[in-house]
Structure formats: structure tokens, C-alpha cells
Amino acid sequence: MTKLDESSIIKIFQRKLGNKKFISEDVEIFNLGKTKIVAKIDTLVESTDIPSKMKLADAARKSIVACVSDFAAKGIKPQYGIISVNLPKTISRSKIDEIAGGFRKACDEYGISIMGGDTNAGKEIVFNVCIFGKTDKIVSRKGSKKGDLIFVTGPFGYTSAGLNMLLGKKKGKKNFIKKSIKSVVNPKPKLNFGIKNKKYFSSSMDSSDGLSTTLNEMSKQSKKKFIINNIPSMKDLQYYAKSQKFDLNTLIFHGGEEYEIVFTISPKYKQIIKKNARLLKTPVIEIGYVTLGKGVFVQENNNNIRLKDLGWKHFK
């Protein structure tokens, strides 16, 4: 029997549900009367998404933050949510309090009101979160044009290092360990930056499945070639990769969980973007440009090397 991957499973559901024109996007949009509603759903599963050393409060917060990150990439304010939780029958009251506190923290940070949800019993902890908002329009993944610049809202690679550390491989300098683990357990989507600057984005996408996945998806939907000439990494990560004999590009491009915004803009908006980034204290990094063609390429020693989509894939 052929093993199905995530893409194949999704296509089966699309055929059965009659959505043959489905185009992958960060959020779902539908009209309710004259109001355009935006929705995002995400699931966090104990056995695959919660390292044993991660606090349940941080995991609960992160389940909401995962949805917020997609809203940030589209420049939309999240407003309401519903939460479904699956919990073992033996779970203690203190752990329930911790989970509820994590949900509360995320809601307070991003101004979200939880309207209700569902509670079930099962073998492991599962958080299923759906967030809602409204908008006139979103920034799609497919709008980049020849000559556009490619930006990201922060450096990449720390989450890959942090996950290794949470799995018991704590190596590196003390401050670097702390920084890397924090990037995994306490991600902070750049929501205000996305809302303020969406009108300047020609395309944008959340990076949580890995930078290589994000860039390839945006390139594919825009039907343009992306050239990456500035890899978004910091010196401390470069030192860590070298000292621990990790491939730097693997950490940066294929790790995932960064919850950053990857966006393209016309060069005429570059100074406005940089000014707004300073005002909002959001680190932005120009990593490349858009041109005619297809695929994503990284410039190394005057050569363009194809960047494959090797980010996070379920069922692989």
C-alpha cells in the first residue's frame, strides 16, 4: 500500500468536499452577509508538538500563537476564538490550571476573546484552536512581481537549535541556549508589524513550516523566481552550527517554527518598511529579490543553488 503524504490526504478531502479550485493560503475567507470573515484553525498534539521539557502553559499559549502568526502575515487583527481540548482522564487540576493560564496569556497579548469550545477525554493532550477576525482584503501568497524585494521579520535557525536542546542536546554558550529555547517555547508573531504594513506587501506568508517551504510556496503561486542573496542568520548561530558540526543552511531554511512574516515589496516602499520596523522595534532583514522564472535559488560564490522545499511535512 502506498503511503499517503499530507498533500495527497488534503486532495482527497478537497475532492470529496467539492473544493476543486482550492488554493493554499494562510487563512480561510468567507462572506457572512456584507462582512468578510477570516478564520484560521491549528492543532497542537502532545506526542508530536510538545517536547517533554516544554511547560503546558507555554504549549497552550503556542497553540493560539500559531493562528495569530497566520493573521500577522495577512495583516489582520484576530478578535475571537474557540478552543477544543482533548485531555487524559488522569490529568491533574494543577495541569488544567496551567493550560488555562497559557490560553489566557495568549489572549491577553493579542486581544482575543474566547467564546467557547469543546472538551473531550483521550489518550494524550491535544489543543485545537480556531481564531476569527474580519477584513476588507488579505495579502495573498501569489502577488510578487519582477523586481520586488524579499524581506523577513527576523533571523532564522534558533528554533532548530532550541528544539535540539529541548530534546536533551544542550550544547553551546549559556546565553545562546537560553535564546534558542525561548524561540521555541515563547514565539512572538509580529502582528502589529503585519497590520501596519500590509498595504505595502505584494505577497506574504507565515514561515512556521520552514523558510524553504514558505519561499517555494510563494514562488510557485506567484509564478516567479526568488533569488536569496542574504541568508538571515546571526553570528551566534553561525558559531553554534560550526562548533556542533550542524549544516547552517539546514538550521536556517528547513527547521520551521519561527512564526515570522516572509513578504515581498516594491523597492519604492523599502524606506517606509524600514522606518515602520524601527518604530515597532521589529527586526526586518532583506534577503533577496524576485525575477522572471521559477523556483528558489540561493546565491553562493557567484552560483545560484536551487533551494528545495525541505521544511516540515506531516506524515513524511
HUDAGI-V879032 format. One record per backbone hydrogen bond with DSSP energy under -1.0 kcal/mol. CO is the residue of the C=O (numbers start at 1). NH is the residue of the N-H. If there is no record, write none. Layout:
BEGIN
CO|NH + CO|NH
END
This chain:
BEGIN
5|9 + 6|10 + 7|11 + 8|12 + 9|13 + 10|14 + 11|15 + 12|16 + 13|17 + 14|19 + 28|39 + 30|37 + 32|35 + 35|32 + 36|135 + 37|30 + 38|133 + 39|28 + 40|131 + 42|129 + 44|127 + 45|49 + 46|50 + 51|54 + 55|59 + 56|60 + 57|61 + 58|62 + 59|63 + 61|65 + 62|66 + 64|68 + 65|69 + 67|71 + 68|72 + 69|73 + 70|74 + 71|76 + 79|113 + 80|132 + 81|115 + 82|130 + 83|118 + 84|128 + 85|120 + 86|126 + 87|122 + 88|91 + 92|96 + 93|97 + 94|98 + 95|99 + 96|100 + 97|101 + 98|102 + 99|103 + 100|104 + 101|105 + 102|106 + 103|107 + 104|108 + 105|109 + 106|110 + 107|111 + 107|112 + 113|81 + 116|83 + 118|85 + 120|87 + 125|46 + 126|86 + 127|44 + 128|84 + 129|42 + 130|82 + 131|40 + 132|79 + 132|80 + 133|38 + 140|204 + 145|148 + 148|290 + 149|265 + 150|287 + 150|288 + 151|263 + 152|285 + 157|161 + 158|162 + 159|163 + 160|164 + 161|165 + 162|166 + 163|167 + 164|169 + 165|168 + 169|171 + 173|177 + 174|178 + 175|179 + 176|180 + 177|181 + 178|182 + 179|183 + 181|185 + 182|186 + 189|191 + 190|194 + 191|195 + 192|196 + 193|197 + 194|198 + 197|200 + 203|264 + 205|262 + 207|210 + 208|257 + 209|312 + 210|214 + 211|215 + 212|216 + 213|217 + 214|218 + 215|219 + 216|220 + 217|221 + 218|222 + 219|223 + 219|224 + 225|291 + 226|297 + 227|289 + 228|299 + 231|233 + 232|156 + 234|238 + 235|239 + 236|240 + 237|241 + 238|242 + 239|243 + 240|244 + 241|246 + 247|251 + 248|252 + 249|253 + 250|254 + 253|212 + 260|207 + 261|153 + 262|205 + 263|151 + 264|202 + 265|149 + 266|269 + 267|270 + 269|273 + 270|274 + 271|275 + 272|276 + 273|277 + 274|278 + 275|279 + 276|280 + 277|282 + 285|152 + 287|229 + 287|230 + 288|150 + 289|227 + 290|147 + 291|225 + 295|226 + 296|307 + 297|228 + 298|305 + 300|303 + 303|300 + 305|298 + 308|310 + 313|316
END
